[in-house]
Amino acid sequence: MAKKILVIDGSPRVGKNTDQLCDAFMKGAQEAGHEVVKFRVAGKKINGCIHCAQCFKNGPCSQKDDMIPLYDEIEKADMIVLASPIYFWQITAQTKAVIDRMYALYVAGRFQRKDTAAIFVSGGDADCCDEAVSFYKNVIINRLHWNDKGMMVCPRTSREGFELAPHLEKAYEMGKNA
Ligand SMILES: Cc1cc2nc3c(=O)[nH]c(=O)nc-3n(C[C@H](O)[C@H](O)[C@H](O)COP(=O)(O)O)c2cc1C
């Protein structure tokens, strides 16, 4: 069945590793017949949640920034792909801001279960992605009960001899199997 897939590209760098992996995933998913859109955090302004509690009263989020159009995309999506570089052994602050702001949908009961997948990209060894992988497994899968459709890490981007191509292939296959 064709799905609407939203890829959240949590890298502030356009055209670099995470962004290219998102594109490879999208190519695979499009070829498999899915409708795919990418949301890049790059160039966007998405504040952290300020706990104003307006969403607890079933109101929309009080902050009028680039998260507003994204709420619509999140609600419409059957599947959400989280893609993030690793900064300080974690997902980027930009990615986390998007996730925290999803709380407005969660508390309003507008947060249905979705299919999901993740792509994490680190300059160092694969274990640099451990916290992000734990977050994906413990929060996205175990707490939100989203349906895991795949997770990949792309380590050692800062190391000599790093080649993105095999990881692009993996992301493409993940998209094909979305
Ligand atoms: C502020 C900052 C912190 C980083 N921290 C880590 C880290 O803790 N572990 C790691 O392996 N790489 C770390 N990196 C490297 C990035 O994960 C790596 O360069 C990655 O390829 C960036 O993704 P991009 O190429 O899509 O921009 C860090 C980079 C920046 C800018």
The ligand as a Gaussian input file, in Angstrom:
#p B3LYP/6-31G(d) Opt

LIG

0 1
 C       28.979000      20.117000      17.109000
 C       29.385000      18.790000      16.566000
 C       29.483000      17.710000      17.396000
 C       29.821000      16.459000      16.919000
 N       29.884000      15.403000      17.788000
 C       30.171000      14.169000      17.330000
 C       30.195000      13.048000      18.222000
 O       29.924000      13.164000      19.405000
 N       30.531000      11.841000      17.711000
 C       30.810000      11.662000      16.391000
 O       31.098000      10.542000      15.995000
 N       30.781000      12.709000      15.520000
 C       30.462000      13.941000      15.953000
 N       30.406000      15.017000      15.076000
 C       30.672000      14.772000      13.632000
 C       29.396000      14.604000      12.805000
 O       28.554000      13.609000      13.353000
 C       29.748000      14.209000      11.379000
 O       30.571000      15.194000      10.802000
 C       28.560000      13.991000      10.492000
 O       28.979000      13.511000       9.247000
 C       27.753000      15.279000      10.285000
 O       26.630000      15.007000       9.469000
 P       26.465000      15.719000       8.025000
 O       27.654000      15.273000       7.251000
 O       25.205000      15.203000       7.483000
 O       26.435000      17.173000       8.283000
 C       30.077000      16.284000      15.535000
 C       29.996000      17.391000      14.681000
 C       29.647000      18.629000      15.187000
 C       29.548000      19.803000      14.240000

